[in-house]
Amino acid sequence: MRAALTITAKDLKERLRDRSAIILAVIVPLGLAFIMNLTLGPITDQAFSTEVAVADADGGAVAQAFSGMLTEIEEAGFITVSEASDAAAARVMIADDQVSTAYLIPDGFSNAVGMSREAVITVVANPDQPIGAQVGTAMAEGFAGEVNAVRLSVATALALGADDPGALAAAASAEPAPIALASGQTEGRGFDFATFYAIGIAVFFLFFTVQFGVLSIIDERETGTMPRLLVAPISKQSILVGKLSASFLMGVASTVVLWIATTLLMGAEWGSSIGVLILIIAGVAAAMGLTAAIATFTTTAEQAGAITAFIVVVFGVLGGVFFPVTRVSGAFVVVSRFAPHFWLMDGFQRLSAGEGIIDILPAIGAIMLFAVVLGSIGLIRARDLVKY
Amino acid sequence: MSEPILVCTDLRKTYGDIVAVDGVGFTIAAGETYGLLGPNGAGKTTTISMIAGLLEKDGGSAVVVGSEITTKSTAAKAAIGLVPQDLAIYPDLTGRENLRFFGKLYSLGDDLNGRVDQVLDVIELADRADDQTKEYSGGMKRRLNIGLGLLHRPDLLILDEPTVGVDPQSRNAILGNVERLGDEGMAVLYTTHYMEEAERLCDRIGIIDEGKIIAEGTRRELVALVGGRDRLHVETSGDPSTVVGDVTALPDVESCSAAGSALEVVAVNASRALPEVVLAITRAGLDVHSVDVSEPDLESVFLHLTGKALRE
């Protein structure tokens, strides 16, 4: 045991002096999480809003009703409405890219609607703001649909013998729409983007950090120090335990540093501290199992590093460290369950959403299954790892 | 002579169809320096790897201070110090940290710091002890490599070609260190393909070739094997292999081999043989550029026993 601790202490000292290990374990993941949060976070976090202009040459009741509808939407925060003095001014606002959509309401528009004649609102779309223009067009279409529905109702009532079209129109307009759409947000699980990137990057790099420790066993062979360890009066198990302990401590320490740093600097919300610690430890165990299993099938550290990197990237994509796999469907969802990263992300996602340790037990179980299966392969073949 | 520290008997190791070590056996007593002399690929490193418990033996035994050494031995290995041919040090640690790390593995306990300082003095690295070893010169790394092997005062120190690739000054320092170890009572097993090193350091020498020890004894005993024969080294103008048969047939010549443009001749009496050898070479149409006559040495012994030069 003392020999194993001596080897662990030596390995940790070497890792701390080897700046590349610290850079890969802490600085790069922290930097990446920051960059992804800064560049992608605003795009995905911000609510949609667009600017529209209205050139009302009519001023009648129907035109005012249209402006009123736009005002309601503006109050909801989805659009900003500007008034244009005339159609030409509205077109200038489009050309200057000030608005995505301009509505041109001609003189006599309301009267035409009341007389059931052809009435036209011209919608001018800004090609440089396609989404805003699409939304602007849809709003006009919605209004036109409603007007047409009122007009149809009035025409039907008149055909059935009613004699006051004005009162009928007012009554039909006042009726609430049988179907209304409302915006809302999903409740429960779901990261804010700072938390998502912090956790995703931490999970992704955890496997690379742990790899350093496991591959150092092969390094000892390549640099010639393994014979000296094997000649020392210590068991092979001591060498293995010492090396794996260093790997374990490196993995846990670097992830805890990322956890604290992203919480303090990025406002990431990881959830229950005990749950996070349990998941980190389970994740490090799975990562050790994976890299140990790979290491026993390779002959050089470069070979093992390359294969591990490939598998870790594939698992990372499958497990949703770069984008939420819950937004993907089909076979991908099934395949993703075979990546330890998926269960780590699932566990962290639940903790971040305020769920407790009981709720992450399935994730912990799955991760430990990976650790045990892969670690067993590594341990069974460890004799081939600690050799002359 | 005192009780042997190392007793090797009939060591064997094969890799597929290749027999790397074929029945090697020898003993080393306390205070004795034993040289395993042979060309590259002769089986030296495989032999010491089995003795140090790094390699499984296919046959035979290696007993160090009364304990059989295998790859599974732990406590018994404390009697062995190994200086591998390749540098076995951690570049990111300082010289002192390297020594302290291995000292802890050998459970030096309270003696650790004092012993580390002693070894740093012996290998003349005390002034650079706290520098990372990646900043050391090649010679300094070699000296530390040796220091790590003798740190725990092993009964048997195994040095595997410790001077390969070392500058002459460091080489001298290393050889001086090894000489002192023998004087201090340590049993030393020294492998080399440098005849001069074996002659300078070793009390007894085993000549190994193709996995077998083909001769063993003190330098004097080994030289006696060639019957006090002289050695002629003749540089010619071309390929002298065509005259090897003619020269070997000369009455005062015992053996002859060609190496490049040179002819290596072992003669009963150099002064009588030399004119006849020169005549045979010139008759073959070659010019003689230089002649070097030397008394018998281990090179002659190896040539005599194997028919080939040590560095072939």
Boltz contact constraints between the chains, C-beta under 6 A:
constraints:
  - contact:
      token1: [A, 3]
      token2: [B, 105]
      max_distance: 6.0
  - contact:
      token1: [A, 6]
      token2: [B, 104]
      max_distance: 6.0
  - contact:
      token1: [A, 10]
      token2: [B, 101]
      max_distance: 6.0
  - contact:
      token1: [A, 14]
      token2: [B, 92]
      max_distance: 6.0
  - contact:
      token1: [A, 17]
      token2: [B, 92]
      max_distance: 6.0
  - contact:
      token1: [A, 18]
      token2: [B, 92]
      max_distance: 6.0
  - contact:
      token1: [A, 224]
      token2: [B, 84]
      max_distance: 6.0
  - contact:
      token1: [A, 224]
      token2: [B, 86]
      max_distance: 6.0
  - contact:
      token1: [A, 224]
      token2: [B, 87]
      max_distance: 6.0
  - contact:
      token1: [A, 224]
      token2: [B, 88]
      max_distance: 6.0
  - contact:
      token1: [A, 225]
      token2: [B, 88]
      max_distance: 6.0
  - contact:
      token1: [A, 227]
      token2: [B, 54]
      max_distance: 6.0
  - contact:
      token1: [A, 227]
      token2: [B, 84]
      max_distance: 6.0
  - contact:
      token1: [A, 228]
      token2: [B, 88]
      max_distance: 6.0
  - contact:
      token1: [A, 230]
      token2: [B, 54]
      max_distance: 6.0
  - contact:
      token1: [A, 231]
      token2: [B, 52]
      max_distance: 6.0
  - contact:
      token1: [A, 231]
      token2: [B, 77]
      max_distance: 6.0
  - contact:
      token1: [A, 231]
      token2: [B, 82]
      max_distance: 6.0
  - contact:
      token1: [A, 232]
      token2: [B, 105]
      max_distance: 6.0
  - contact:
      token1: [A, 233]
      token2: [B, 74]
      max_distance: 6.0
  - contact:
      token1: [A, 233]
      token2: [B, 75]
      max_distance: 6.0
  - contact:
      token1: [A, 233]
      token2: [B, 77]
      max_distance: 6.0
  - contact:
      token1: [A, 233]
      token2: [B, 78]
      max_distance: 6.0
  - contact:
      token1: [A, 234]
      token2: [B, 105]
      max_distance: 6.0
  - contact:
      token1: [A, 235]
      token2: [B, 74]
      max_distance: 6.0
  - contact:
      token1: [A, 388]
      token2: [B, 54]
      max_distance: 6.0
